[in-house]
Amino acid sequence: MLPATVEALEAVGITSPFPIQALTLPVALHGHDIIGQAKTGTGKTLGFGIPLLQRVVVDGEIDTETTLAPVVPGKPQALVVVPTRELCVQVTSDLVKAAARRSISVLSIYGGRAYEPQVEALRKGVEVVVGTPGRLIDLAQQGHLDLGHVRTLVLDEADEMLDLGFLPDVERIVRLIPAGRQTMLFSATMPGAIITLARAYMHHPTHIRAVDPDDDGLTVKAVQQHAFRAHAMDKVEMLARILQSDGRGLTLVFCRTKRTAAKVADDLAERGFASGAVHGDLGQGAREQALRAFRNGKVDVLVATDVAARGIDVQDITHVVNYQCPEDEKTYLHRIGRTARAGASGTAITFVDWDDMPRWSLIDKALDLGFGEPEETYSNSDHLYEALDIPRHVTGRLPRSQRTREGLGAEVLEDLGETGRASGRGAPKSSGGGGRSRDTSRSTERRSDRAETSDKAERPRRARSRQRTRSGGAAADGAPAAAQDSTDGSRPPRERPRRRSRGGRGGGEGEPAS
């Protein structure tokens, strides 16, 4: 390993490898293709990041690789393909830290941001690109991204790309890269389609599976897991009390739908908790604002859909709450894998609604969790307080004395020049994801209203004549016609005869009304 890489890792407190890193580094540093498989949260990123950076050549360094594509200054030498935007940001951050002692440019490319900054960065030259499949293909087809000099290809979280339907796009990207590359594929699970992909595009890969002899279960042993059968109308109250348990740090709350995530975040904020949300209806600027606020501790509760389950690597996450039951066992593993990372411990709590019992039963059996049918639980149940160390005096609202977090509004909302819609349900009220703020829109509308009023005041009034008609036709000659509107208001009101009805039959004209 290069001394500069060692120094950069030591500067951020990384001095010893995790099992997956210890197994993959000797093989990957020699240039062999590898398939790395380990539980989520066990350090797979640096398992491919260190070998990737090792093969990058920058100005002033000697290229010792004679069997690979020649280095062209400014052209990408390494490509990392990831399934989600959040994971793209996280992987980029880790690679930047590991390359801090070398002049290596790492660029993240993903949708939701404007094309122009990414195109400009590629024009200036980068060594490493981390991106999602859709935007990578777009820029490659437009001629801005040249993959013809890539020496190292990494497919991270390949099983998630399979689930999201990205494998055809991944194959298109692989075909744009020289055949003599080194390919590394990392994933927590290894479905058959991923094995097929590896056989088609990898050269005699070494399959490395990191297993802790003291932790032979499918879930991480350091995660303390709980499951409660909860009523939908009582879930927010239960969650509010769980968030006041002793020793709770940063907390992730997972929902299945965007609408539920937005509602839960709003409910928690109304109860006094510093909460943020990450879901698909938010603009990319608002999503990144919430993630930064969560990492910086300005909010300590982040409500997210499963889009965030593979991209959040935040220290000090002590609790993960499955507000809605996961779809399957893979989703469950990736959700609870956000806690107990890098050797830490954590707590995972799952709310199981009555309608979710069949789904939870399948997850329980597939992962051999041993919960069976969860105990019926409410916000005042004694066993809830005992299992999660919740003080008896807490209520469903956070006391004002404990509201010490700065909140989501303290984090800057960046203007990313986003593509697509600027805001959506749950977007910040001040502005929507890089688009024009509502205040600006309203002020523009007010200016338009004032201008329209001024125009009307200056425009002379046009005289109009009106003609009375009878039964849809013009009035007969000699019939009185309506006079022109008078501007002085001197015309007396016209008297109209009134009719009185008797038993549903009209009275004669001129009879007084009763």
Legacy VTK file of the C-alpha trace (Angstrom):
# vtk DataFile Version 3.0
C-alpha trace
ASCII
DATASET POLYDATA
POINTS 514 float
0.000 0.000 0.000
1.268 3.490 -0.819
2.593 5.460 2.175
0.402 8.437 1.207
-2.714 6.270 1.488
-1.625 4.932 4.872
-1.071 8.463 6.166
-4.458 9.624 4.899
-6.242 6.736 6.628
-4.367 7.257 9.878
-5.414 10.912 9.826
-9.076 9.849 10.057
-8.437 7.173 12.684
-8.299 4.069 10.468
-5.320 1.978 11.527
-6.454 -1.658 11.282
-8.551 -3.482 8.661
-11.927 -5.126 9.096
-12.285 -8.807 8.079
-13.523 -8.095 4.543
-10.660 -5.626 4.022
-8.036 -8.000 5.384
-9.196 -10.700 2.970
-9.674 -8.606 -0.156
-6.685 -6.233 -0.039
-3.922 -8.811 -0.675
-5.796 -10.175 -3.699
-7.037 -6.875 -5.104
-3.710 -5.058 -4.716
-2.176 -7.623 -7.091
-4.734 -6.737 -9.755
-6.977 -9.806 -9.607
-10.740 -9.658 -10.146
-12.665 -10.267 -6.940
-16.215 -10.799 -5.712
-16.488 -9.489 -2.185
-19.373 -10.535 0.024
-19.893 -9.446 3.623
-22.607 -8.211 5.919
-23.587 -4.598 5.529
-21.635 -2.141 7.647
-18.415 -4.154 7.710
-16.158 -1.896 5.630
-16.593 -3.005 2.017
-15.969 0.525 0.666
-12.297 0.657 1.596
-12.015 -2.972 0.550
-12.233 -1.796 -3.046
-11.272 1.852 -2.486
-7.673 1.232 -1.471
-6.796 -1.033 -4.455
-8.606 1.368 -6.774
-6.544 4.351 -5.605
-3.373 2.270 -5.668
-3.622 1.900 -9.463
-4.368 5.566 -10.172
-1.406 7.477 -11.626
-1.226 11.263 -11.240
1.301 13.859 -12.395
4.778 13.192 -11.038
4.174 9.471 -10.450
5.593 6.608 -12.506
3.190 4.209 -14.205
4.348 0.674 -13.413
1.346 -1.086 -14.984
2.328 -2.249 -18.440
-0.634 -4.560 -19.102
-3.345 -1.948 -18.614
-4.685 0.845 -20.805
-2.252 3.776 -21.015
-2.896 6.734 -18.749
-4.212 9.824 -20.521
-4.074 12.956 -18.360
-7.549 14.136 -17.372
-9.328 10.940 -18.416
-10.983 8.728 -15.764
-8.782 5.827 -14.682
-11.282 4.261 -12.267
-15.078 3.958 -12.226
-17.343 3.006 -9.329
-20.982 2.241 -10.196
-23.513 2.468 -7.343
-27.319 2.111 -7.306
-28.423 5.214 -5.360
-27.552 8.893 -5.086
-27.012 8.701 -1.337
-24.548 5.834 -1.707
-22.773 7.760 -4.474
-22.188 10.687 -2.118
-21.019 8.376 0.668
-18.548 6.408 -1.460
-17.152 9.620 -2.926
-16.583 10.988 0.576
-14.706 7.846 1.655
-12.490 7.873 -1.431
-11.689 11.560 -0.979
-10.535 10.862 2.582
-8.344 7.956 1.474
-6.809 10.049 -1.350
-6.254 13.169 0.748
-2.439 12.923 0.557
-2.388 12.616 -3.241
-3.613 14.976 -5.940
-6.392 12.645 -7.080
-9.642 14.208 -8.280
-12.766 12.206 -7.357
-16.061 13.204 -9.009
-19.558 12.039 -8.102
-22.043 11.856 -10.990
-25.721 11.259 -10.309
-29.150 12.500 -11.304
-31.071 15.324 -9.684
-28.176 17.754 -10.160
-27.550 20.042 -13.093
-25.490 18.613 -15.942
-23.296 21.671 -16.423
-21.088 21.404 -13.280
-20.501 17.705 -13.916
-19.637 18.310 -17.562
-17.279 21.132 -16.585
-15.516 18.917 -14.024
-15.042 16.193 -16.642
-13.675 18.745 -19.088
-11.090 19.907 -16.545
-10.083 16.289 -15.888
-10.706 13.703 -13.149
-9.042 10.447 -12.155
-11.902 8.655 -10.360
-15.619 8.764 -11.167
-18.360 7.503 -8.830
-21.805 7.484 -10.378
-25.258 6.017 -10.791
-26.031 4.124 -14.009
-28.521 6.536 -15.580
-26.418 9.693 -15.437
-23.248 7.808 -16.406
-24.903 6.546 -19.582
-26.303 10.007 -20.384
-22.903 11.689 -20.164
-21.176 8.866 -22.041
-23.690 9.060 -24.905
-23.258 12.838 -25.097
-19.492 12.386 -25.405
-18.620 14.113 -22.127
-17.577 10.961 -20.244
-14.762 8.946 -21.845
-14.514 5.469 -20.324
-11.969 4.200 -22.822
-9.052 4.571 -20.400
-10.601 3.078 -17.248
-8.280 0.605 -15.539
-10.427 -0.358 -12.554
-14.170 -0.990 -12.476
-16.120 -1.451 -9.240
-19.755 -2.541 -9.013
-20.892 -1.727 -5.479
-24.122 -3.068 -3.956
-24.714 -5.141 -7.059
-27.759 -6.890 -5.605
-29.481 -3.534 -5.121
-28.786 -2.649 -8.754
-30.429 -5.947 -9.667
-33.486 -5.138 -7.541
-33.805 -1.671 -9.081
-33.573 -3.019 -12.623
-30.191 -1.445 -13.394
-28.389 -4.553 -14.654
-29.015 -3.798 -18.375
-27.581 -0.303 -17.830
-24.618 -1.758 -15.961
-23.887 -4.096 -18.867
-23.964 -1.143 -21.276
-21.440 0.673 -19.105
-19.161 -2.358 -18.836
-19.051 -2.678 -22.624
-17.650 0.869 -22.852
-14.611 -0.038 -20.727
-11.447 -1.750 -22.040
-11.365 -5.507 -21.586
-8.026 -5.524 -19.771
-9.444 -3.785 -16.702
-9.557 -5.016 -13.126
-13.140 -5.628 -12.014
-14.321 -5.792 -8.410
-17.895 -6.625 -7.467
-19.124 -6.080 -3.910
-22.466 -6.948 -2.409
-24.058 -8.022 0.844
-26.076 -10.760 -0.857
-25.286 -12.726 -3.994
-28.364 -13.662 -6.104
-28.004 -15.886 -9.155
-28.260 -12.998 -11.630
-25.226 -11.350 -10.018
-23.215 -14.548 -10.350
-24.182 -14.676 -14.031
-23.052 -11.070 -14.479
-19.738 -11.848 -12.819
-19.107 -14.844 -15.058
-19.834 -12.802 -18.177
-17.637 -9.786 -17.455
-14.985 -10.885 -14.952
-11.776 -12.843 -15.546
-11.347 -15.742 -13.108
-12.684 -13.808 -10.117
-11.815 -14.783 -6.578
-14.951 -15.062 -4.435
-14.207 -13.737 -0.963
-16.789 -14.060 1.777
-15.920 -12.540 5.123
-17.451 -14.452 8.043
-16.886 -13.733 11.707
-16.539 -17.087 13.531
-18.242 -15.536 16.562
-21.126 -14.194 14.489
-22.503 -16.867 12.188
-26.011 -15.427 11.892
-27.345 -13.589 8.884
-27.670 -10.366 10.886
-24.895 -8.527 12.697
-24.544 -9.864 16.218
-23.957 -6.391 17.676
-27.500 -5.310 16.745
-30.054 -5.841 19.511
-33.322 -6.554 17.705
-36.914 -6.045 18.873
-40.285 -6.571 17.198
-43.618 -5.262 18.457
-47.086 -5.730 17.025
-48.345 -2.155 16.917
-51.579 -0.414 15.977
-51.308 2.092 13.135
-52.972 4.860 15.175
-50.527 4.385 18.065
-47.251 4.118 16.161
-46.284 7.799 16.350
-46.942 7.845 20.093
-44.813 4.722 20.556
-42.049 6.217 18.415
-42.070 9.481 20.363
-41.523 7.571 23.614
-38.836 5.338 22.129
-36.969 8.464 21.018
-36.698 9.440 24.693
-35.092 6.177 25.794
-31.882 6.287 27.809
-28.684 6.419 25.775
-30.336 7.107 22.439
-28.143 8.781 19.856
-28.865 9.450 16.184
-31.905 7.522 14.997
-33.086 6.379 11.566
-36.795 5.748 11.030
-37.687 3.754 7.915
-41.022 3.876 6.077
-42.216 2.084 2.958
-43.979 5.042 1.328
-43.037 8.639 0.632
-46.281 9.966 2.074
-45.782 8.131 5.366
-42.192 9.348 5.667
-43.244 12.975 5.162
-46.108 12.653 7.651
-44.018 10.987 10.352
-41.293 13.631 10.032
-43.894 16.394 10.354
-45.541 14.711 13.342
-42.230 14.350 15.148
-41.314 17.971 14.467
-44.683 19.054 15.884
-43.914 17.029 19.027
-40.627 18.868 19.532
-38.082 16.485 17.968
-35.386 17.726 15.584
-36.313 15.631 12.567
-35.670 15.577 8.838
-36.895 13.488 5.920
-35.360 11.798 2.885
-37.720 10.421 0.259
-38.352 10.490 -3.465
-40.765 13.437 -3.497
-38.045 15.763 -2.201
-35.667 17.545 -4.531
-32.048 16.450 -4.405
-31.062 19.659 -2.629
-33.560 19.015 0.172
-32.442 15.375 0.479
-28.791 16.338 0.796
-29.687 19.105 3.243
-31.411 16.572 5.522
-28.505 14.118 5.292
-25.943 16.825 6.102
-28.009 18.027 9.039
-28.196 14.429 10.283
-24.451 13.860 9.936
-23.679 17.179 11.617
-26.030 16.490 14.512
-28.389 19.382 13.794
-31.206 16.852 13.626
-31.055 13.569 15.489
-33.999 11.808 13.827
-34.020 11.094 10.095
-37.163 9.601 8.557
-36.424 7.892 5.254
-37.748 5.524 2.670
-35.619 2.595 1.529
-33.786 4.849 -0.942
-31.557 5.771 2.021
-30.962 2.234 3.275
-27.881 1.872 1.063
-25.990 5.090 1.367
-26.036 6.268 4.939
-22.821 5.545 6.772
-23.095 7.882 9.741
-21.296 7.419 13.019
-23.229 7.262 16.297
-26.485 5.868 14.861
-27.699 3.968 17.906
-31.273 3.147 16.881
-33.030 2.060 13.692
-36.825 1.938 13.766
-38.788 0.115 11.083
-41.949 2.215 11.321
-43.430 0.063 8.570
-42.479 -3.569 8.104
-39.847 -4.129 5.368
-40.872 -5.764 2.124
-38.487 -8.701 2.479
-35.493 -10.012 4.393
-32.940 -8.213 2.203
-34.542 -4.867 2.907
-34.607 -5.716 6.602
-30.885 -6.499 6.589
-29.956 -3.263 4.881
-32.193 -1.189 7.105
-30.820 -2.482 10.390
-27.330 -2.409 8.904
-27.318 1.385 9.323
-26.528 0.862 12.998
-23.764 -1.179 14.656
-21.328 -0.193 11.926
-17.549 -0.437 12.146
-17.630 -2.556 15.292
-20.150 -0.455 17.242
-23.393 -1.728 18.762
-26.956 -0.670 18.084
-30.670 -1.320 18.477
-33.187 -2.223 15.757
-36.930 -1.962 16.420
-39.665 -3.145 14.065
-43.328 -2.178 14.253
-45.485 -4.959 12.802
-49.048 -3.989 11.939
-51.776 -6.613 11.862
-51.807 -6.556 8.050
-48.026 -7.110 7.992
-48.049 -10.357 9.966
-47.678 -12.666 6.911
-44.802 -10.567 5.566
-43.062 -10.443 8.943
-43.460 -14.187 9.352
-41.538 -14.766 6.109
-38.754 -12.371 7.183
-38.542 -14.006 10.600
-38.184 -17.485 9.102
-35.772 -16.471 6.321
-33.347 -14.816 8.763
-34.001 -17.244 11.616
-34.711 -14.367 14.003
-36.816 -16.466 16.362
-39.422 -13.805 17.132
-42.458 -15.749 15.984
-45.589 -13.671 16.494
-44.617 -10.328 18.083
-46.303 -9.329 21.310
-49.182 -6.871 21.031
-47.799 -3.545 22.187
-49.093 -0.044 22.851
-47.448 3.202 23.903
-48.284 2.505 27.561
-47.258 -1.180 27.601
-44.919 -2.054 30.447
-42.766 -4.418 28.397
-42.026 -1.622 25.864
-40.551 0.574 28.601
-38.549 -2.292 30.083
-37.133 -3.627 26.809
-35.932 -0.235 25.536
-34.984 1.537 28.794
-37.636 4.217 28.455
-38.117 6.333 31.599
-41.602 6.002 33.079
-42.259 9.743 33.237
-41.944 10.463 29.478
-44.898 11.489 27.341
-45.457 11.733 23.611
-43.844 15.179 23.439
-40.221 16.153 24.001
-39.861 18.547 26.949
-38.757 22.032 25.973
-35.688 21.742 28.174
-34.436 18.888 25.966
-34.965 20.624 22.611
-31.318 21.531 22.143
-30.734 20.586 18.504
-30.471 23.365 15.930
-32.929 21.711 13.573
-33.133 21.247 9.816
-33.424 24.964 9.135
-29.891 25.510 10.480
-28.443 23.535 7.549
-27.895 25.379 4.288
-30.084 24.325 1.363
-27.802 24.261 -1.676
-28.963 25.314 -5.117
-27.983 22.298 -7.203
-29.575 23.485 -10.429
-31.735 20.410 -10.256
-33.318 18.703 -13.207
-36.935 17.630 -13.054
-39.368 18.998 -10.500
-38.035 21.492 -8.014
-40.043 20.428 -5.035
-42.653 17.986 -3.903
-44.635 16.780 -0.959
-42.621 17.291 2.160
-40.261 19.809 0.593
-39.088 22.698 2.718
-41.596 25.525 2.734
-39.025 28.200 2.079
-37.812 26.728 -1.176
-38.056 23.529 -3.083
-34.949 21.581 -3.951
-32.957 24.090 -5.933
-35.965 25.609 -7.664
-37.399 29.102 -7.292
-38.554 29.773 -3.761
-42.189 30.346 -3.004
-41.422 33.800 -1.622
-39.858 34.781 -4.939
-42.813 33.349 -6.810
-45.298 35.203 -4.635
-43.472 38.517 -4.961
-43.472 38.062 -8.737
-47.198 37.383 -8.650
-47.774 40.518 -6.539
-45.782 42.630 -9.024
-47.851 41.203 -11.865
-51.068 42.018 -10.007
-49.976 45.621 -9.423
-49.017 46.062 -13.076
-52.335 44.658 -14.221
-54.253 47.002 -11.876
-52.313 50.024 -13.161
-53.069 49.109 -16.772
-56.743 48.824 -16.025
-56.790 52.233 -14.335
-55.222 53.957 -17.335
-57.284 52.232 -20.027
-60.347 54.308 -21.123
-63.692 52.700 -20.573
-65.407 51.596 -23.754
-69.040 52.519 -24.181
-71.222 49.482 -24.730
-74.824 49.248 -25.819
-77.030 46.443 -24.668
-80.077 45.063 -26.447
-82.848 43.223 -24.672
-84.057 40.010 -26.237
-87.217 37.995 -25.830
-87.154 34.180 -26.029
-83.645 34.208 -27.480
-84.518 36.620 -30.283
-84.105 40.357 -30.724
-86.803 42.583 -29.270
-89.446 43.782 -31.681
-89.270 47.241 -33.206
-90.476 49.803 -30.804
-89.739 47.635 -27.764
-87.774 49.463 -25.168
-84.074 48.678 -25.250
-81.618 49.020 -22.433
-79.959 52.372 -22.464
-76.214 52.820 -22.350
-74.656 52.456 -18.950
-74.685 55.800 -17.301
-71.507 56.969 -15.693
-73.156 59.460 -13.339
-75.461 56.909 -11.710
-78.521 59.291 -12.153
-80.865 56.743 -13.740
-83.675 55.878 -11.307
-84.289 52.216 -10.527
-87.010 50.580 -12.612
-90.053 49.305 -10.752
-90.943 45.675 -11.431
-94.347 44.141 -10.744
-94.420 41.400 -8.153
-96.565 38.302 -8.254
-98.155 36.445 -5.398
-98.763 32.737 -5.800
-101.727 30.982 -4.328
-101.542 27.225 -4.054
-98.844 27.133 -6.700
-100.828 29.343 -9.107
-99.613 32.796 -10.000
-101.639 35.830 -8.962
-102.407 38.785 -11.136
-99.892 41.478 -11.975
-99.697 44.307 -9.556
-101.082 42.382 -6.589
-99.174 43.079 -3.414
-96.884 40.385 -2.221
-97.719 38.756 1.033
LINES 1 515
514 0 1 2 3 4 5 6 7 8 9 10 11 12 13 14 15 16 17 18 19 20 21 22 23 24 25 26 27 28 29 30 31 32 33 34 35 36 37 38 39 40 41 42 43 44 45 46 47 48 49 50 51 52 53 54 55 56 57 58 59 60 61 62 63 64 65 66 67 68 69 70 71 72 73 74 75 76 77 78 79 80 81 82 83 84 85 86 87 88 89 90 91 92 93 94 95 96 97 98 99 100 101 102 103 104 105 106 107 108 109 110 111 112 113 114 115 116 117 118 119 120 121 122 123 124 125 126 127 128 129 130 131 132 133 134 135 136 137 138 139 140 141 142 143 144 145 146 147 148 149 150 151 152 153 154 155 156 157 158 159 160 161 162 163 164 165 166 167 168 169 170 171 172 173 174 175 176 177 178 179 180 181 182 183 184 185 186 187 188 189 190 191 192 193 194 195 196 197 198 199 200 201 202 203 204 205 206 207 208 209 210 211 212 213 214 215 216 217 218 219 220 221 222 223 224 225 226 227 228 229 230 231 232 233 234 235 236 237 238 239 240 241 242 243 244 245 246 247 248 249 250 251 252 253 254 255 256 257 258 259 260 261 262 263 264 265 266 267 268 269 270 271 272 273 274 275 276 277 278 279 280 281 282 283 284 285 286 287 288 289 290 291 292 293 294 295 296 297 298 299 300 301 302 303 304 305 306 307 308 309 310 311 312 313 314 315 316 317 318 319 320 321 322 323 324 325 326 327 328 329 330 331 332 333 334 335 336 337 338 339 340 341 342 343 344 345 346 347 348 349 350 351 352 353 354 355 356 357 358 359 360 361 362 363 364 365 366 367 368 369 370 371 372 373 374 375 376 377 378 379 380 381 382 383 384 385 386 387 388 389 390 391 392 393 394 395 396 397 398 399 400 401 402 403 404 405 406 407 408 409 410 411 412 413 414 415 416 417 418 419 420 421 422 423 424 425 426 427 428 429 430 431 432 433 434 435 436 437 438 439 440 441 442 443 444 445 446 447 448 449 450 451 452 453 454 455 456 457 458 459 460 461 462 463 464 465 466 467 468 469 470 471 472 473 474 475 476 477 478 479 480 481 482 483 484 485 486 487 488 489 490 491 492 493 494 495 496 497 498 499 500 501 502 503 504 505 506 507 508 509 510 511 512 513
